[in-house]
Amino acid sequence: MVLVEYPSKEHFLEMIKNPAYPSHLRTAALQDSRLIAMLPGQKWESAGGH
């Protein structure tokens, strides 16, 4: 599991749209992934209720 925090959703989107962003490395490093956007202090519950 990898948990990453960015300053804002806009910052993240700007980063991945940058032509210099090495998206091929991210794809190669992750066999399976989920992108779940959350607000500070927001609680996440999995689909299984855990």
C-alpha positions, 0 to 999 in steps of 0.5 A: 500500500502506498499513501500519498498526499498532495497540496491539492487535487489541482496540484496532482492533476497539473503534475500528471499532465506535465509532459515531463512526468514519467507516467510509464514508470508509475504504470510499470511499478504498480500491478494494481492501483486505486486513486481515491481522492479525499479531503483532509480529515475525511475517513475512508471505508473500504467496500468491505466495510473495514 
